[in-house]
Amino acid sequence: MKIGVIADTHVQHLSELPTSLINSLTHMDMVFHLGDFNSEALLNDLKSITNFRGVAGNHDTHIPGLPEKDVVCINGKKIGLIHGHGCVFPFGFKWGLMTQFETRVDAILYGHTHSARNTVEEGVLFFNPGSVTGRFPATHRSYGILTVGDEITSEIVMLEVKRYYFLHRCINLASKAVSHCCGLNKTPSDYI
């Protein structure tokens, strides 16, 4: 089974998403949205494409019927879906995500950070497709493809690098360096 995984769209309608993404999703067996839709219209548009599952993000409190988390069983694999807001404290994001599900899962799919991640730790796939619209602080537009058979395989699909990313990164580093020189940061490593 091939699953399109998106998160952090932050748009009102499907037409605001990249055409290449929409074309890709129509060929998937299923679509997962990991929160921060921003509109019920987008949710309904996604439901009309193919089989759909989604969870609420911190910007979706006005959309009825979305669970905060979900566990989907496919081919004997348990896949946990969550947006991820509120999972960082007190021992870090990985621990926070792992404690959200009552049963052991084979994969945890999440959003919220807008940063793509595709790693296996302690036998669990941690998969964040990034922001498909490239919302800050994302450095590119991306989505994910999950293939579930005897094993779970995953890939991040980059749509485009955000323009001027490296210029903004240099400006941010310079700002932190100035803050350090003014005594606002404790150590130089705060800006490295």
C-alpha positions as CSV (number, residue, x, y, z in Angstrom):
1,M,0.0,0.0,0.0
2,K,1.3,3.4,-1.0
3,I,0.4,6.4,1.3
4,G,0.9,10.1,0.6
5,V,1.8,11.9,3.8
6,I,1.4,15.6,4.2
7,A,1.4,18.1,7.1
8,D,1.3,21.8,7.9
9,T,-0.4,22.9,4.8
10,H,-1.8,26.1,6.3
11,V,-4.1,26.8,3.4
12,Q,-7.8,27.1,2.7
13,H,-8.3,25.0,-0.4
14,L,-6.7,22.1,-2.3
15,S,-6.0,24.4,-5.3
16,E,-3.5,26.3,-3.2
17,L,-1.2,23.2,-2.9
18,P,1.4,22.4,-5.6
19,T,0.0,20.8,-8.7
20,S,2.7,18.1,-8.6
21,L,1.6,17.1,-5.1
22,I,-2.1,16.9,-6.0
23,N,-1.2,14.7,-9.0
24,S,0.9,12.4,-6.8
25,L,-1.8,12.1,-4.1
26,T,-4.5,11.1,-6.6
27,H,-2.3,8.0,-7.4
28,M,-1.9,6.9,-3.8
29,D,-3.9,4.2,-2.0
30,M,-4.4,6.5,0.9
31,V,-3.5,10.0,2.2
32,F,-2.5,11.0,5.7
33,H,-2.6,14.6,6.9
34,L,-0.8,15.2,10.1
35,G,-2.4,18.5,11.2
36,D,-2.5,22.2,10.6
37,F,-5.0,22.1,7.7
38,N,-6.3,25.5,8.6
39,S,-9.7,24.9,6.9
40,E,-12.5,22.4,6.8
41,A,-12.7,23.0,3.1
42,L,-9.2,21.6,2.6
43,L,-10.1,18.6,4.8
44,N,-13.2,17.9,2.6
45,D,-11.1,18.3,-0.6
46,L,-8.6,15.8,0.6
47,K,-11.3,13.3,1.6
48,S,-12.6,13.4,-2.0
49,I,-9.2,12.4,-3.5
50,T,-8.8,8.9,-2.0
51,N,-9.0,7.0,1.3
52,F,-8.1,9.6,4.0
53,R,-7.0,9.8,7.6
54,G,-6.0,12.9,9.4
55,V,-5.4,14.4,12.9
56,A,-5.9,17.9,14.3
57,G,-3.0,20.3,14.6
58,N,-2.8,23.3,16.9
59,H,-4.4,25.5,14.2
60,D,-7.3,23.1,13.7
61,T,-9.4,23.5,16.8
62,H,-12.3,25.0,14.7
63,I,-12.5,21.8,12.5
64,P,-15.0,19.3,14.0
65,G,-14.4,15.5,13.9
66,L,-10.6,15.4,13.8
67,P,-8.9,13.3,16.5
68,E,-5.8,14.5,18.2
69,K,-4.1,11.2,17.4
70,D,-4.8,8.0,15.6
71,V,-3.4,4.5,15.1
72,V,-3.8,3.0,11.7
73,C,-3.1,-0.8,11.2
74,I,-2.0,-1.7,7.7
75,N,-0.5,-5.1,6.7
76,G,0.0,-5.9,10.4
77,K,2.0,-2.7,11.0
78,K,0.8,-0.1,13.5
79,I,1.2,3.5,12.4
80,G,0.7,6.3,14.9
81,L,-0.5,9.7,13.5
82,I,-0.1,12.8,15.6
83,H,0.5,16.5,15.0
84,G,3.1,16.7,17.7
85,H,2.4,20.0,19.5
86,G,2.9,19.7,23.2
87,C,5.2,16.6,22.9
88,V,8.5,18.2,23.7
89,F,8.5,18.5,27.5
90,P,10.0,17.3,29.8
91,F,12.5,14.9,28.2
92,G,12.6,15.8,24.5
93,F,10.5,15.4,21.3
94,K,11.3,11.7,20.7
95,W,10.2,10.7,24.2
96,G,7.2,13.0,24.0
97,L,6.0,11.4,20.8
98,M,6.6,7.8,22.0
99,T,4.6,8.4,25.1
100,Q,1.5,9.5,23.2
101,F,0.4,6.1,22.1
102,E,-1.1,3.5,24.4
103,T,0.3,0.6,22.3
104,R,3.7,0.1,20.7
105,V,3.7,1.4,17.1
106,D,6.0,0.6,14.2
107,A,6.0,4.2,13.0
108,I,5.2,7.6,14.4
109,L,4.1,10.1,11.7
110,Y,4.0,13.7,12.9
111,G,4.2,17.3,11.7
112,H,4.3,20.6,13.6
113,T,8.0,21.4,13.3
114,H,7.8,22.0,9.5
115,S,11.2,20.1,9.3
116,A,11.4,16.8,7.4
117,R,12.6,13.8,9.3
118,N,13.0,10.2,8.2
119,T,14.8,8.1,10.8
120,V,14.5,4.8,12.6
121,E,15.3,4.9,16.3
122,E,14.8,2.1,18.8
123,G,13.0,0.1,16.0
124,V,10.4,2.9,15.4
125,L,10.2,5.0,12.2
126,F,10.0,8.7,13.1
127,F,8.6,10.4,10.0
128,N,7.8,14.0,9.4
129,P,7.1,15.0,5.8
130,G,7.9,18.7,6.5
131,S,5.6,21.5,5.3
132,V,4.2,21.0,1.8
133,T,3.7,24.7,1.5
134,G,7.2,25.6,2.9
135,R,5.9,27.5,5.9
136,F,8.5,29.0,8.1
137,P,10.9,27.6,9.4
138,A,10.9,25.0,6.6
139,T,13.7,25.4,4.1
140,H,11.8,23.7,1.3
141,R,8.4,22.4,0.3
142,S,8.1,18.6,0.9
143,Y,5.8,15.7,1.5
144,G,6.3,12.0,2.2
145,I,5.5,8.7,0.7
146,L,5.1,5.7,2.9
147,T,5.0,2.2,1.4
148,V,3.6,-0.5,3.7
149,G,4.1,-4.1,2.9
150,D,6.1,-6.7,4.9
151,E,8.2,-3.7,5.9
152,I,7.6,0.0,6.1
153,T,9.7,2.1,3.7
154,S,9.6,5.9,3.6
155,E,10.8,8.7,1.5
156,I,10.8,12.5,1.6
157,V,9.9,14.2,-1.7
158,M,11.4,17.7,-2.1
159,L,9.3,20.0,-4.2
160,E,11.5,23.1,-4.1
161,V,14.1,24.9,-2.0
162,K,12.8,28.1,-0.6
163,R,14.4,31.2,-2.3
164,Y,16.9,33.2,-0.3
165,Y,17.0,30.5,2.4
166,F,20.8,30.8,2.8
167,L,20.6,34.6,2.9
168,H,18.0,34.4,5.8
169,R,20.2,31.8,7.5
170,C,23.2,34.1,7.4
171,I,21.2,37.1,8.7
172,N,19.9,34.9,11.5
173,L,23.4,33.8,12.5
174,A,24.6,37.3,12.4
175,S,21.8,38.4,14.6
176,K,22.6,35.7,17.2
177,A,26.3,36.7,17.1
178,V,25.4,40.3,17.8
179,S,23.2,39.2,20.6
180,H,26.1,37.2,22.1
181,C,28.4,40.2,21.8
182,C,25.8,42.3,23.7
183,G,25.6,39.7,26.4
184,L,22.1,38.4,25.5
185,N,23.3,34.8,24.7
186,K,25.2,32.8,27.2
187,T,27.6,31.0,24.9
188,P,28.9,31.4,21.3
189,S,27.4,27.9,20.6
190,D,24.0,29.5,20.7
191,Y,24.7,30.8,17.2
192,I,26.8,28.0,15.8
